[in-house]
Amino acid sequence: MKAVVYERPFSVTVKDVDDPRIQHPNDVLVRVTSSAICGSDLHMYEGRTAAEPGIVFGHENLGVIEEVGSGVTSLATGDRVVMPFNVACGFCKNCLAGETGFCLTVNPGFAGGAYGYVAMGPYKGGQAERLRVPFADFNCLKLPAGEQFETDFVLLADIFPTGYHGCELAQVIPGESVAVYGAGPVGLMAAYSALLRGASKVFSVDRVPERLAKAEEIGAIPIDFTKGDPAEQIKEQTNGEGTDKGVDAVGYQAQAHDTSHEEPAIVLNELVETVRATGRLGIPGLYVPSDPGGPDEHAKHGQLLVSIGRMFEKGQKMGTGQCNVKRYNRQLRDLIIAGRAKPSFVVSHELPLEDAPRAYEKFDKRIEGYTKVVLHPGHALAA
């Protein structure tokens, strides 16, 4: 089958790889119809992880089941399904507690597994024509048959639940004000989720005009951090108090205000200043224990200079960690079906699998309006 394969920093190719096969009675094989490129894929693409050449990328996957293992009970050939990026067993201590992003079974020696991602287990990604799904009864979310809501549903694999998770970590409730740092796909989903949860005012902080414009379209207040300290800009619009809650949707490759260099802890520290005393921070943005491209030796080992003294002084609380997608994906699916949510507003490009190398390059450079790319294996779509 054809698949998107990592070759070296800033280089992926579409090439033939071995077809997946049923390896366990609980597996299914899925013909992939949509697989999105995620901002976290760019960390590997840029060589900012320990990813080795040969990884098949893709953890945001949707398709139709083609083959069912003998132990699968709730799924059948022809079912349309979307898979959380978390590979999870469903029966370990963490899965039973709903912490499916930290499964203790699927990736021995590490809490958590994922498709097509470094250190997250042996699971090939879905930027390919087919995908093996382990523990399929648990990991597959059934969707209505057909092609309706395709680009909405594929976002249930990661960024829509992850944006919602940021608001859950921050415990956003109706009537509150929220600052979301980052207006990439996850940041836009976090701002959108805050509004869905009834936030009275949502600020979206970024520097890319297209992203800020998209945030404004959904009802968020755009804050361009190149035009002044974002915390001060937000305080000016909140009577000097700051927001009730804050979400970091940027992570460890955050840019300094002048964008001339990376400053990995800047978003965390800006959130401490932005959010009012006793407020809460949600951190779904990715931070890693090893960053070969970190700007200093501490950053290369995931050690950042965070203003913990100021945070303590303000009595703030913080929630962190990757999203437990299964905690949210059914409810968010039903919001889409009911017409109450349409997350596909973030999708800027739908492309055939063969265009993946060009899409990675342009998405990485944030050019030509590339905000979210969905690949459609087997479909020769116009660029």
Secondary structure, 3 states (H helix, E strand, C coil): CEEEEEEECCEEEEEECCCCCCCCCCCEEEEEEEEEECHHHHHHHCCCCCCCCCCECCCEEEEEEEEECCCCCCCCCCCEEEECCEECCCCCHHHHCCCHHHCCCCCCCCCCEECCCCCCCCCCCCCECEEEECCHHHHCEECCCCCCCHHHHHHHHCHHHHHHHHHHHCCCCCCCEEEEECCCHHHHHHHHHHHHCCCCEEEEEECCHHHHHHHHHCCCEEEEHHHCCHHHHHHHCCCCCCEEEEEECCCCCCECCCCCCECCCHHHHHHHHHEEEEEEEEECCCCCCCCCCCCCHHHHCCCCCCCHHHHHHHCCEEEECCCCHHHCHHHHHHHHHCCCCCHHHHCCEEEEHHHHHHHHHHHHHCCCCCCCEEEECCCCCCC
